[in-house]
Amino acid sequence: MINLFEYQNKVSLPEEHFENLEMFLDDIWNKREKSSYYNEDENREEVQHFLQFLHKTNQLKSNKYVGVIHFENQTINLLPKIFYDSSKEVLEDDVKVINSHVLWWLSYCRKLKFPNYQTGLNNEQADFFEILIYLFGKYTKELLNSSIYQKYIEIENELSFVKGRIDFNKYITNNLSRGRNHKVSCAYDSFEMDNNFNQCIKQVTKLLLTASKDNQNKRNLNDILFLLDEVSDVSIGADECKRILFNPMFSSFETVRDYCVLFLENSVSFNYKNSLKLFAFLLPMEYVFEDFIFGFIDREIDGVKPFGQVKDKFLDTEQKFNLRPDLLLETLSNKFIADTKYKMVYAAENDSKKGISQNDLYQMTAYAIRFGISDIKLFYPKTIISNDQTNHHSIKIEDVLANNRSINIEAYKLSVIDKNITSESIKKSKLLFENFESLKKQLTKELTKILFN
């Protein structure tokens, strides 16, 4: 097992694996699902951004992605940089704790709805990807055992009797003109289980079955395939899966759809001669942090109405340069612009800038002027080696073009890690996120003080 932290440590890899891994990752980068996680420049580039390959030393270094790569019987864990401690060796128990934190962050993200039971996890599952597979497999199998999703779809078929409406053009061309007038070309609606949603579940299940190494997960996934045996093998993209809507009677299937989208958007695989050579499940950590903070404020902080990625403001009059702050927060008495910065901020005692980058300051000033909001909040994560202080820093800017109107930019380091959680406490817990109650209370206290004081 190889553990790499974003932009931090380096690990050597044998030369033969080194070249193959780079080649496969380049190929996968070009075949991946294009999603909003990647910016326009990244979507145009043909060279992969998942890992850095240092050819002189045959070493690997992680970029901005968090997740897992399975390659030729080797597991590469890509871990959040805020857990990196250069003085400490990372053990398997440490990886379990880190992965439990990633799962907790994901549980607040808008793009994923976790099943509400969250119990019965296999304590030996150290890989958060395997835990996601477990949650998907268990929930989906139980749901399909109680009811399989069916919907009306239009069927075109030749019948010996009239059903639905007659397709006269096909009947004249293919039947009447060829002496097959006893067969009628019909188009009718049929209540079918072979629909695009079940096809999507089957596709994702087969993908995960090739990647999972956990026996319990494989059993759950095989049970799903058995239940969907009559469903066609059709390739469904993440965008098409997102567009699948359900009426209130089938709202329980929305959770399964969200999991399918998560796996389709962030999973990449490469097969050679029907043998899986590489599988990767990778999440851009900066977007996870942004989504986590939005979801946490939305669900845990009373009296605050958050809006994400407001797109109707532009920097220029021709509306070419769009401004998109991460969060627009409204309380009964005030409005804030909040921007999440997934960066490790180290401010020395004599640092007059308090560790805040000049580019971030320019960006926040542009937001304040265009949105007409003078209170700006910058949210940074605390690291594993940070102290327990929120480290509040305030910067005041006066806009001379607006009669010296003040812009107040405040930066905070938020608690997103609980140092008291151990692999032993995770094993003893009955619920998946039972250990995070203390951290939830601490973060709620910090954000309430920031937004209401």
C-alpha positions as a Python dict, from the first residue, in 0.01 Angstrom:
ca = {
    (1, 'M'): (0, 0, 0),
    (2, 'I'): (131, 343, -102),
    (3, 'N'): (12, 657, 77),
    (4, 'L'): (50, 994, -97),
    (5, 'F'): (-66, 1328, 43),
    (6, 'E'): (-162, 1609, -195),
    (7, 'Y'): (152, 1796, -310),
    (8, 'Q'): (349, 1667, -9),
    (9, 'N'): (547, 1341, 7),
    (10, 'K'): (705, 1138, -275),
    (11, 'V'): (715, 760, -317),
    (12, 'S'): (935, 547, -543),
    (13, 'L'): (783, 299, -787),
    (14, 'P'): (961, 22, -986),
    (15, 'E'): (1049, 139, -1336),
    (16, 'E'): (828, -112, -1522),
    (17, 'H'): (521, -12, -1317),
    (18, 'F'): (615, 356, -1339),
    (19, 'E'): (593, 375, -1720),
    (20, 'N'): (277, 160, -1745),
    (21, 'L'): (94, 362, -1481),
    (22, 'E'): (170, 692, -1654),
    (23, 'M'): (56, 557, -1990),
    (24, 'F'): (-269, 420, -1850),
    (25, 'L'): (-347, 740, -1656),
    (26, 'D'): (-295, 950, -1971),
    (27, 'D'): (-534, 725, -2160),
    (28, 'I'): (-791, 737, -1881),
    (29, 'W'): (-765, 1117, -1851),
    (30, 'N'): (-874, 1150, -2214),
    (31, 'K'): (-1162, 901, -2172),
    (32, 'R'): (-1293, 1036, -1841),
    (33, 'E'): (-1636, 1190, -1790),
    (34, 'K'): (-1614, 1566, -1848),
    (35, 'S'): (-1764, 1726, -1538),
    (36, 'S'): (-1781, 2062, -1363),
    (37, 'Y'): (-1498, 1942, -1137),
    (38, 'Y'): (-1252, 2019, -1417),
    (39, 'N'): (-1192, 2372, -1545),
    (40, 'E'): (-1186, 2459, -1916),
    (41, 'D'): (-806, 2433, -1945),
    (42, 'E'): (-803, 2089, -1783),
    (43, 'N'): (-1080, 1966, -2011),
    (44, 'R'): (-871, 2066, -2315),
    (45, 'E'): (-542, 1913, -2201),
    (46, 'E'): (-446, 1559, -2298),
    (47, 'V'): (-190, 1491, -2024),
    (48, 'Q'): (-332, 1355, -1698),
    (49, 'H'): (-341, 1569, -1382),
    (50, 'F'): (-399, 1292, -1128),
    (51, 'L'): (-34, 1228, -1031),
    (52, 'Q'): (305, 1389, -1088),
    (53, 'F'): (564, 1153, -1241),
    (54, 'L'): (922, 1248, -1151),
    (55, 'H'): (1116, 1060, -1419),
    (56, 'K'): (1467, 1126, -1291),
    (57, 'T'): (1400, 946, -965),
    (58, 'N'): (1104, 722, -1067),
    (59, 'Q'): (895, 881, -794),
    (60, 'L'): (526, 964, -767),
    (61, 'K'): (374, 1275, -613),
    (62, 'S'): (5, 1344, -565),
    (63, 'N'): (-177, 1643, -713),
    (64, 'K'): (-510, 1788, -592),
    (65, 'Y'): (-707, 1462, -599),
    (66, 'V'): (-813, 1244, -306),
    (67, 'G'): (-915, 881, -350),
    (68, 'V'): (-768, 545, -443),
    (69, 'I'): (-591, 393, -744),
    (70, 'H'): (-576, 16, -796),
    (71, 'F'): (-296, -75, -1035),
    (72, 'E'): (-143, -421, -1096),
    (73, 'N'): (-226, -553, -746),
    (74, 'Q'): (-99, -228, -591),
    (75, 'T'): (-319, 16, -397),
    (76, 'I'): (-225, 385, -401),
    (77, 'N'): (-411, 596, -145),
    (78, 'L'): (-429, 967, -228),
    (79, 'L'): (-493, 1146, 100),
    (80, 'P'): (-584, 1507, 200),
    (81, 'K'): (-281, 1728, 257),
    (82, 'I'): (-428, 1871, 578),
    (83, 'F'): (-354, 1534, 746),
    (84, 'Y'): (13, 1537, 649),
    (85, 'D'): (264, 1529, 934),
    (86, 'S'): (622, 1493, 813),
    (87, 'S'): (736, 1373, 1155),
    (88, 'K'): (502, 1074, 1160),
    (89, 'E'): (483, 754, 960),
    (90, 'V'): (136, 680, 820),
    (91, 'L'): (-2, 345, 934),
    (92, 'E'): (-307, 155, 812),
    (93, 'D'): (-503, 266, 1121),
    (94, 'D'): (-422, 628, 1034),
    (95, 'V'): (-561, 575, 683),
    (96, 'K'): (-887, 443, 835),
    (97, 'V'): (-922, 760, 1044),
    (98, 'I'): (-846, 985, 745),
    (99, 'N'): (-1097, 801, 526),
    (100, 'S'): (-1367, 829, 794),
    (101, 'H'): (-1315, 1208, 788),
    (102, 'V'): (-1345, 1217, 408),
    (103, 'L'): (-1671, 1023, 433),
    (104, 'W'): (-1804, 1265, 695),
    (105, 'W'): (-1722, 1559, 467),
    (106, 'L'): (-1894, 1386, 175),
    (107, 'S'): (-2206, 1326, 387),
    (108, 'Y'): (-2269, 1704, 379),
    (109, 'C'): (-2202, 1746, 8),
    (110, 'R'): (-2500, 1834, -210),
    (111, 'K'): (-2399, 1590, -482),
    (112, 'L'): (-2442, 1281, -262),
    (113, 'K'): (-2722, 1163, -34),
    (114, 'F'): (-2605, 905, 218),
    (115, 'P'): (-2843, 621, 313),
    (116, 'N'): (-2999, 709, 647),
    (117, 'Y'): (-2925, 381, 827),
    (118, 'Q'): (-2542, 399, 810),
    (119, 'T'): (-2495, 86, 1021),
    (120, 'G'): (-2333, -254, 991),
    (121, 'L'): (-2007, -142, 833),
    (122, 'N'): (-1728, -395, 814),
    (123, 'N'): (-1459, -253, 1044),
    (124, 'E'): (-1185, -401, 831),
    (125, 'Q'): (-1272, -174, 539),
    (126, 'A'): (-992, 82, 549),
    (127, 'D'): (-1054, 213, 197),
    (128, 'F'): (-1327, 482, 192),
    (129, 'F'): (-1399, 378, -166),
    (130, 'E'): (-1486, 28, -40),
    (131, 'I'): (-1711, 187, 225),
    (132, 'L'): (-1891, 384, -48),
    (133, 'I'): (-1935, 61, -244),
    (134, 'Y'): (-2073, -104, 70),
    (135, 'L'): (-2326, 174, 129),
    (136, 'F'): (-2433, 170, -236),
    (137, 'G'): (-2450, -211, -254),
    (138, 'K'): (-2641, -265, 72),
    (139, 'Y'): (-2892, 14, 14),
    (140, 'T'): (-2952, -73, -353),
    (141, 'K'): (-2992, -447, -286),
    (142, 'E'): (-3246, -387, -6),
    (143, 'L'): (-3438, -138, -222),
    (144, 'L'): (-3451, -368, -527),
    (145, 'N'): (-3560, -661, -309),
    (146, 'S'): (-3866, -460, -205),
    (147, 'S'): (-3941, -299, -541),
    (148, 'I'): (-3770, -272, -880),
    (149, 'Y'): (-3814, 60, -1058),
    (150, 'Q'): (-4039, 37, -1364),
    (151, 'K'): (-4167, 308, -1594),
    (152, 'Y'): (-4358, 347, -1919),
    (153, 'I'): (-4138, 354, -2225),
    (154, 'E'): (-4240, 356, -2590),
    (155, 'I'): (-4198, 20, -2763),
    (156, 'E'): (-4198, -24, -3142),
    (157, 'N'): (-4279, -379, -3250),
    (158, 'E'): (-4450, -592, -3517),
    (159, 'L'): (-4758, -764, -3376),
    (160, 'S'): (-5035, -988, -3508),
    (161, 'F'): (-5290, -755, -3346),
    (162, 'V'): (-5319, -379, -3303),
    (163, 'K'): (-5177, -234, -2984),
    (164, 'G'): (-5132, 137, -2919),
    (165, 'R'): (-5107, 320, -3249),
    (166, 'I'): (-5026, 187, -3596),
    (167, 'D'): (-4710, 317, -3760),
    (168, 'F'): (-4858, 335, -4112),
    (169, 'N'): (-4532, 440, -4280),
    (170, 'K'): (-4348, 131, -4150),
    (171, 'Y'): (-4651, -92, -4215),
    (172, 'I'): (-4670, 13, -4583),
    (173, 'T'): (-4292, 3, -4638),
    (174, 'N'): (-4196, -312, -4447),
    (175, 'N'): (-4513, -519, -4430),
    (176, 'L'): (-4784, -443, -4688),
    (177, 'S'): (-4540, -402, -4981),
    (178, 'R'): (-4373, -735, -4895),
    (179, 'G'): (-4685, -945, -4852),
    (180, 'R'): (-4662, -945, -4471),
    (181, 'N'): (-4991, -766, -4422),
    (182, 'H'): (-5081, -998, -4128),
    (183, 'K'): (-4808, -826, -3920),
    (184, 'V'): (-4886, -475, -3794),
    (185, 'S'): (-4616, -222, -3702),
    (186, 'C'): (-4727, -73, -3372),
    (187, 'A'): (-4593, 182, -3124),
    (188, 'Y'): (-4723, 154, -2768),
    (189, 'D'): (-4631, 236, -2408),
    (190, 'S'): (-4523, -53, -2188),
    (191, 'F'): (-4448, -65, -1815),
    (192, 'E'): (-4088, -194, -1833),
    (193, 'M'): (-3805, -268, -1590),
    (194, 'D'): (-3557, -250, -1881),
    (195, 'N'): (-3527, 129, -1859),
    (196, 'N'): (-3239, 374, -1849),
    (197, 'F'): (-3229, 396, -1467),
    (198, 'N'): (-3196, 20, -1416),
    (199, 'Q'): (-2946, 9, -1702),
    (200, 'C'): (-2742, 274, -1519),
    (201, 'I'): (-2750, 73, -1194),
    (202, 'K'): (-2637, -239, -1379),
    (203, 'Q'): (-2351, -54, -1550),
    (204, 'V'): (-2224, 98, -1223),
    (205, 'T'): (-2258, -236, -1041),
    (206, 'K'): (-2046, -413, -1303),
    (207, 'L'): (-1786, -135, -1285),
    (208, 'L'): (-1762, -161, -906),
    (209, 'L'): (-1754, -541, -913),
    (210, 'T'): (-1433, -534, -1115),
    (211, 'A'): (-1275, -285, -873),
    (212, 'S'): (-1383, -407, -528),
    (213, 'K'): (-1162, -640, -329),
    (214, 'D'): (-1403, -685, -39),
    (215, 'N'): (-1594, -1018, -33),
    (216, 'Q'): (-1902, -870, 132),
    (217, 'N'): (-1918, -595, -129),
    (218, 'K'): (-1885, -850, -410),
    (219, 'R'): (-2176, -1052, -267),
    (220, 'N'): (-2399, -744, -253),
    (221, 'L'): (-2305, -639, -607),
    (222, 'N'): (-2363, -991, -747),
    (223, 'D'): (-2706, -996, -579),
    (224, 'I'): (-2792, -666, -756),
    (225, 'L'): (-2687, -812, -1093),
    (226, 'F'): (-2904, -1117, -1027),
    (227, 'L'): (-3206, -894, -958),
    (228, 'L'): (-3138, -694, -1278),
    (229, 'D'): (-3064, -997, -1498),
    (230, 'E'): (-3337, -904, -1749),
    (231, 'V'): (-3205, -547, -1789),
    (232, 'S'): (-2999, -473, -2101),
    (233, 'D'): (-2629, -389, -2085),
    (234, 'V'): (-2626, -30, -2205),
    (235, 'S'): (-2363, 239, -2143),
    (236, 'I'): (-2516, 536, -1957),
    (237, 'G'): (-2318, 857, -1900),
    (238, 'A'): (-2319, 1063, -1579),
    (239, 'D'): (-2505, 1351, -1750),
    (240, 'E'): (-2787, 1123, -1866),
    (241, 'C'): (-2806, 967, -1519),
    (242, 'K'): (-2838, 1314, -1360),
    (243, 'R'): (-3138, 1390, -1582),
    (244, 'I'): (-3337, 1090, -1453),
    (245, 'L'): (-3623, 1223, -1240),
    (246, 'F'): (-3864, 1040, -1011),
    (247, 'N'): (-4216, 1115, -895),
    (248, 'P'): (-4270, 1125, -515),
    (249, 'M'): (-4370, 755, -510),
    (250, 'F'): (-4017, 658, -613),
    (251, 'S'): (-3820, 919, -415),
    (252, 'S'): (-3619, 644, -243),
    (253, 'F'): (-3450, 574, -577),
    (254, 'E'): (-3294, 924, -579),
    (255, 'T'): (-3024, 805, -337),
    (256, 'V'): (-2926, 525, -577),
    (257, 'R'): (-2916, 771, -867),
    (258, 'D'): (-2689, 1006, -670),
    (259, 'Y'): (-2448, 722, -596),
    (260, 'C'): (-2445, 621, -964),
    (261, 'V'): (-2360, 980, -1064),
    (262, 'L'): (-2084, 995, -801),
    (263, 'F'): (-1921, 676, -927),
    (264, 'L'): (-1963, 760, -1297),
    (265, 'E'): (-1821, 1112, -1259),
    (266, 'N'): (-1521, 1022, -1046),
    (267, 'S'): (-1429, 666, -1149),
    (268, 'V'): (-1191, 583, -1430),
    (269, 'S'): (-1086, 238, -1548),
    (270, 'F'): (-869, 74, -1810),
    (271, 'N'): (-919, -283, -1931),
    (272, 'Y'): (-678, -486, -2141),
    (273, 'K'): (-785, -827, -2281),
    (274, 'N'): (-1082, -838, -2039),
    (275, 'S'): (-851, -799, -1740),
    (276, 'L'): (-876, -489, -1521),
    (277, 'K'): (-536, -318, -1528),
    (278, 'L'): (-624, 4, -1352),
    (279, 'F'): (-912, 150, -1156),
    (280, 'A'): (-923, 488, -988),
    (281, 'F'): (-1182, 674, -783),
    (282, 'L'): (-1066, 1034, -746),
    (283, 'L'): (-1225, 1347, -600),
    (284, 'P'): (-1087, 1704, -634),
    (285, 'M'): (-1044, 1799, -269),
    (286, 'E'): (-1094, 2174, -318),
    (287, 'Y'): (-1447, 2111, -445),
    (288, 'V'): (-1521, 1864, -166),
    (289, 'F'): (-1418, 2126, 93),
    (290, 'E'): (-1632, 2394, -72),
    (291, 'D'): (-1934, 2163, -94),
    (292, 'F'): (-1885, 2044, 264),
    (293, 'I'): (-1886, 2398, 407),
    (294, 'F'): (-2197, 2489, 203),
    (295, 'G'): (-2380, 2174, 315),
    (296, 'F'): (-2278, 2214, 678),
    (297, 'I'): (-2400, 2575, 696),
    (298, 'D'): (-2722, 2481, 516),
    (299, 'R'): (-2804, 2192, 752),
    (300, 'E'): (-2650, 2287, 1086),
    (301, 'I'): (-2651, 2670, 1118),
    (302, 'D'): (-2997, 2810, 1191),
    (303, 'G'): (-3087, 3155, 1061),
    (304, 'V'): (-2851, 3148, 761),
    (305, 'K'): (-2964, 3109, 402),
    (306, 'P'): (-2672, 3000, 178),
    (307, 'F'): (-2655, 3035, -201),
    (308, 'G'): (-2382, 2854, -394),
    (309, 'Q'): (-2191, 2971, -703),
    (310, 'V'): (-2408, 3277, -791),
    (311, 'K'): (-2345, 3336, -1164),
    (312, 'D'): (-2525, 3659, -1257),
    (313, 'K'): (-2240, 3904, -1184),
    (314, 'F'): (-1961, 4001, -1424),
    (315, 'L'): (-1640, 4195, -1378),
    (316, 'D'): (-1664, 4378, -1711),
    (317, 'T'): (-1945, 4564, -1891),
    (318, 'E'): (-1936, 4323, -2189),
    (319, 'Q'): (-2003, 4034, -1949),
    (320, 'K'): (-1709, 3820, -2056),
    (321, 'F'): (-1555, 3765, -1712),
    (322, 'N'): (-1797, 3594, -1475),
    (323, 'L'): (-1760, 3629, -1097),
    (324, 'R'): (-1862, 3323, -895),
    (325, 'P'): (-1804, 3340, -521),
    (326, 'D'): (-1833, 3004, -349),
    (327, 'L'): (-2104, 3119, -109),
    (328, 'L'): (-2346, 3407, -67),
    (329, 'L'): (-2480, 3399, 290),
    (330, 'E'): (-2789, 3584, 411),
    (331, 'T'): (-2902, 3636, 769),
    (332, 'L'): (-3193, 3851, 890),
    (333, 'S'): (-2959, 4145, 947),
    (334, 'N'): (-2667, 4103, 708),
    (335, 'K'): (-2524, 3962, 386),
    (336, 'F'): (-2182, 3802, 348),
    (337, 'I'): (-1970, 3672, 65),
    (338, 'A'): (-1781, 3362, 176),
    (339, 'D'): (-1507, 3190, -18),
    (340, 'T'): (-1355, 2856, 78),
    (341, 'K'): (-981, 2820, 30),
    (342, 'Y'): (-853, 2465, 57),
    (343, 'K'): (-501, 2576, 145),
    (344, 'M'): (-264, 2522, 435),
    (345, 'V'): (-206, 2867, 584),
    (346, 'Y'): (103, 2915, 798),
    (347, 'A'): (125, 3266, 940),
    (348, 'A'): (445, 3354, 1124),
    (349, 'E'): (429, 3603, 1411),
    (350, 'N'): (601, 3869, 1200),
    (351, 'D'): (393, 3802, 886),
    (352, 'S'): (194, 4120, 824),
    (353, 'K'): (-21, 3943, 561),
    (354, 'K'): (-126, 3674, 814),
    (355, 'G'): (-59, 3399, 560),
    (356, 'I'): (-329, 3528, 321),
    (357, 'S'): (-221, 3534, -43),
    (358, 'Q'): (-237, 3856, -243),
    (359, 'N'): (-435, 3686, -522),
    (360, 'D'): (-706, 3585, -273),
    (361, 'L'): (-725, 3945, -154),
    (362, 'Y'): (-762, 4079, -511),
    (363, 'Q'): (-1036, 3821, -579),
    (364, 'M'): (-1233, 3911, -265),
    (365, 'T'): (-1207, 4284, -341),
    (366, 'A'): (-1356, 4227, -689),
    (367, 'Y'): (-1641, 4025, -534),
    (368, 'A'): (-1715, 4299, -280),
    (369, 'I'): (-1727, 4577, -543),
    (370, 'R'): (-1945, 4392, -795),
    (371, 'F'): (-2188, 4241, -542),
    (372, 'G'): (-2203, 4557, -331),
    (373, 'I'): (-2133, 4357, -15),
    (374, 'S'): (-1869, 4489, 223),
    (375, 'D'): (-1835, 4186, 458),
    (376, 'I'): (-1619, 3909, 315),
    (377, 'K'): (-1532, 3582, 490),
    (378, 'L'): (-1243, 3355, 392),
    (379, 'F'): (-1263, 2997, 523),
    (380, 'Y'): (-946, 2784, 546),
    (381, 'P'): (-922, 2434, 697),
    (382, 'K'): (-720, 2364, 1010),
    (383, 'T'): (-456, 2097, 958),
    (384, 'I'): (-363, 1800, 1175),
    (385, 'I'): (-72, 2002, 1316),
    (386, 'S'): (-270, 2324, 1371),
    (387, 'N'): (-349, 2454, 1717),
    (388, 'D'): (-709, 2471, 1835),
    (389, 'Q'): (-747, 2844, 1771),
    (390, 'T'): (-969, 2971, 1489),
    (391, 'N'): (-693, 3222, 1404),
    (392, 'H'): (-917, 3512, 1309),
    (393, 'H'): (-741, 3775, 1092),
    (394, 'S'): (-907, 4093, 968),
    (395, 'I'): (-802, 4315, 676),
    (396, 'K'): (-966, 4649, 601),
    (397, 'I'): (-968, 4795, 248),
    (398, 'E'): (-1100, 5141, 153),
    (399, 'D'): (-1243, 5182, -198),
    (400, 'V'): (-1147, 5535, -312),
    (401, 'L'): (-1378, 5504, -615),
    (402, 'A'): (-1676, 5458, -384),
    (403, 'N'): (-1619, 5752, -146),
    (404, 'N'): (-1377, 5552, 70),
    (405, 'R'): (-1632, 5283, 147),
    (406, 'S'): (-1476, 5014, 366),
    (407, 'I'): (-1443, 4649, 266),
    (408, 'N'): (-1385, 4416, 562),
    (409, 'I'): (-1215, 4088, 474),
    (410, 'E'): (-1188, 3836, 756),
    (411, 'A'): (-1007, 3504, 738),
    (412, 'Y'): (-1075, 3204, 962),
    (413, 'K'): (-932, 2856, 1003),
    (414, 'L'): (-1214, 2609, 1063),
    (415, 'S'): (-1212, 2280, 1255),
    (416, 'V'): (-1265, 1998, 1005),
    (417, 'I'): (-1047, 1737, 1180),
    (418, 'D'): (-1101, 1567, 1516),
    (419, 'K'): (-764, 1456, 1651),
    (420, 'N'): (-931, 1243, 1917),
    (421, 'I'): (-1087, 1000, 1669),
    (422, 'T'): (-889, 674, 1646),
    (423, 'S'): (-930, 349, 1457),
    (424, 'E'): (-1037, 188, 1787),
    (425, 'S'): (-1317, 440, 1843),
    (426, 'I'): (-1432, 384, 1483),
    (427, 'K'): (-1450, 7, 1540),
    (428, 'K'): (-1656, 49, 1856),
    (429, 'S'): (-1909, 289, 1702),
    (430, 'K'): (-2250, 156, 1598),
    (431, 'L'): (-2320, 438, 1354),
    (432, 'L'): (-2091, 554, 1074),
    (433, 'F'): (-2060, 915, 1195),
    (434, 'E'): (-2112, 860, 1568),
    (435, 'N'): (-1755, 975, 1641),
    (436, 'F'): (-1805, 1313, 1474),
    (437, 'E'): (-2062, 1462, 1713),
    (438, 'S'): (-1793, 1653, 1904),
    (439, 'L'): (-1642, 1794, 1581),
    (440, 'K'): (-1989, 1888, 1453),
    (441, 'K'): (-2059, 2085, 1773),
    (442, 'Q'): (-1719, 2259, 1752),
    (443, 'L'): (-1762, 2361, 1389),
    (444, 'T'): (-2120, 2475, 1455),
    (445, 'K'): (-1996, 2692, 1743),
    (446, 'E'): (-1720, 2846, 1528),
    (447, 'L'): (-1946, 2927, 1231),
    (448, 'T'): (-2225, 3064, 1453),
    (449, 'K'): (-1978, 3300, 1622),
    (450, 'I'): (-1835, 3410, 1284),
    (451, 'L'): (-2172, 3481, 1122),
    (452, 'F'): (-2368, 3630, 1413),
    (453, 'N'): (-2113, 3817, 1629),
}
